[in-house]
Amino acid sequence: MLKIKFYADQYGYSFWEVMNPSAILKEQASRTEIDYYPFTKKQLIEAGETDYVEQP
């Protein structure tokens, strides 16, 4: 079973390889004109599969 490590701190949850989560949050906050992509639940589940490659 694959185990993925996440950390929770004052910035919320972050993947263990994220060295500076506050810098990421600051950068996101500085770009308010950029919307998040509206992924569907199905798209996220498919993208989470091992060896997933998006097809055009």
Secondary structure, DSSP 8 states (H G I E B T S, - for coil): -----EEEETTEEEETT-S-HHHHHHHHHH-TTS------HHHHHHHTSTT-----
